[in-house]
Amino acid sequence: MKANVTVHEPETVLATARARVAWLLDNPGTSAWLKASLQAADGHDPISIQNDIQLLLHVIAPLASCPIEVAMRPLSLAACPGRKA
């Protein structure tokens, strides 16, 4: 039995990505730094963009997740059954 696999043409994927970028740039809820990054990425080498995205993922994700995790510790510990105060 053959599985149904949807193959998207690169042109379609690119058009969808461009529409999403336009939406983000027009959305007042999008942060200024994300808007600046999207605008700065326009016209850059795609391989460089992918490399930069990976670097940001490894650098910015911990900067964001660690403070949140630390802030949530007291809440999660307090909610643990059997925890002694």
C-alpha positions in Angstrom: 0.0 0.0 0.0 1.4 3.4 -1.0 1.3 6.2 1.5 -0.2 9.5 0.5 2.6 12.1 0.6 1.9 15.7 -0.1 4.8 17.3 -2.0 4.8 21.1 -2.1 6.5 22.8 -4.9 9.3 25.2 -3.8 7.5 28.1 -5.3 4.4 27.4 -3.2 6.4 27.0 0.0 8.3 30.3 -0.8 5.0 32.2 -1.5 3.5 30.9 1.8 6.7 31.9 3.7 6.6 35.4 2.1 2.9 35.8 3.0 3.7 34.8 6.6 6.5 37.3 6.8 4.3 40.1 5.4 1.6 39.2 8.0 4.2 39.3 10.8 5.5 42.6 9.6 2.0 44.1 9.5 1.0 42.6 12.9 1.2 45.1 15.7 1.8 42.3 18.2 5.1 41.2 16.5 8.1 42.4 18.5 10.3 45.1 17.1 13.4 42.9 17.1 11.6 40.1 15.2 10.4 42.6 12.6 13.9 44.0 12.3 15.3 40.5 11.8 12.7 39.6 9.2 13.5 42.8 7.3 17.2 42.3 7.6 17.0 38.7 6.3 15.3 39.8 3.1 17.7 39.3 0.2 20.4 37.5 2.3 22.0 34.2 1.3 19.5 31.4 2.4 22.4 29.3 3.7 23.6 32.1 5.9 20.1 32.7 7.2 19.7 29.0 8.1 23.1 29.1 9.9 22.1 32.2 11.8 18.8 30.7 12.8 20.6 27.7 14.2 23.0 29.9 16.1 20.1 32.0 17.5 18.3 28.8 18.6 21.4 27.6 20.5 22.0 31.0 22.1 18.7 32.7 22.6 16.6 29.7 23.5 18.5 29.0 26.8 18.5 32.8 27.5 14.8 32.7 27.4 14.0 29.2 28.9 16.4 29.2 31.8 15.0 32.3 33.6 11.5 31.0 33.0 12.4 27.6 34.5 14.0 29.2 37.5 11.0 31.5 38.0 8.7 28.5 37.8 10.6 26.3 40.3 8.9 27.6 43.4 5.5 27.1 41.9 6.3 23.5 40.7 7.9 22.6 44.0 5.0 23.9 46.0 2.6 21.9 43.9 4.5 18.6 44.5 2.6 16.2 46.8 4.4 15.2 49.9 6.8 18.3 49.8 7.7 19.5 53.2 7.5 23.2 53.7 
